[in-house]
């Protein structure tokens, strides 16, 4: 499965996704994402995200899902 790099722009509840690159190897994807974060001036609400997925549709679906809630709350923790 490939690694995808997206530029994610959050405007209110909607995320705009712009595919930047696709890599077969994690190290290459990670290095490129780090380089982009270092060399690009991002506006507030923008970020570069790396996603491991079977295809672009799955990657975009995963990026659009809300973050998981913290499950370590309650009396047991």
GIBEL-V109297 format. One record per residue. N is the residue number from 1. RES is the residue in one letter. PHI is phi in degrees with one decimal (999 if undefined). PSI is psi as a letter, one per 40 degrees, with the letter a starting at -180 (none if undefined). D_CENTER is the distance of its C-alpha to the mean C-alpha in Angstrom with 1 decimal. Layout:
N|RES|PHI|PSI|D_CENTER / N|RES|PHI|PSI|D_CENTER
This chain:
1|X|999|i|15.7 / 2|X|-84.8|i|13.6 / 3|X|-107.4|h|10.3 / 4|X|-114.2|i|8.3 / 5|X|-112.2|h|6.8 / 6|X|-123.6|i|6.0 / 7|X|-95.5|h|7.5 / 8|X|-107.0|h|6.9 / 9|X|-116.5|h|10.4 / 10|X|-95.6|h|11.7 / 11|X|-124.4|g|15.3 / 12|X|66.5|b|17.0 / 13|X|-83.5|e|15.8 / 14|X|-102.6|h|14.2 / 15|X|-107.1|h|10.8 / 16|X|-97.6|h|11.3 / 17|X|-112.3|h|9.1 / 18|X|-126.6|h|10.5 / 19|X|-68.7|h|10.1 / 20|X|-99.3|d|11.1 / 21|X|-158.1|i|12.0 / 22|X|-138.2|h|12.5 / 23|X|-133.7|i|14.0 / 24|X|-90.6|d|16.2 / 25|X|-117.4|h|16.2 / 26|X|-59.2|d|13.6 / 27|X|-57.0|d|15.6 / 28|X|-65.4|d|15.4 / 29|X|-63.6|d|11.7 / 30|X|-63.2|d|11.4 / 31|X|-62.4|d|14.3 / 32|X|-66.8|d|13.0 / 33|X|-62.4|d|9.8 / 34|X|-63.9|d|12.3 / 35|X|-63.5|d|14.8 / 36|X|-61.5|d|12.8 / 37|X|-63.6|d|12.1 / 38|X|-72.4|d|15.8 / 39|X|-97.9|e|17.3 / 40|X|-111.8|h|15.7 / 41|X|-83.5|h|17.0 / 42|X|-96.4|h|14.3 / 43|X|-75.6|i|15.9 / 44|X|-57.0|h|15.5 / 45|X|88.7|e|12.7 / 46|X|-108.3|i|10.5 / 47|X|-159.1|i|7.6 / 48|X|-100.0|h|6.0 / 49|X|-124.8|h|2.6 / 50|X|-105.1|h|4.5 / 51|X|-132.2|h|5.5 / 52|X|-97.6|h|9.2 / 53|X|-155.5|i|11.2 / 54|X|-68.5|d|14.7 / 55|X|-157.5|i|14.1 / 56|X|-62.5|d|12.1 / 57|X|-61.4|d|13.3 / 58|X|-65.9|d|12.1 / 59|X|-60.5|d|8.5 / 60|X|-68.3|d|8.8 / 61|X|-63.0|d|10.8 / 62|X|-64.3|d|8.5 / 63|X|-68.1|d|5.8 / 64|X|-87.3|e|9.2 / 65|X|-74.0|i|10.7 / 66|X|-67.1|i|11.9 / 67|X|-62.5|i|11.3 / 68|X|-67.7|i|14.2 / 69|X|-76.8|i|17.4 / 70|X|-71.9|h|19.1 / 71|X|-89.0|e|21.6 / 72|X|-99.1|f|23.7 / 73|X|-113.3|i|25.9 / 74|X|114.7|a|29.4 / 75|X|-71.0|d|32.7 / 76|X|-76.5|e|31.6 / 77|X|-118.6|none|29.4
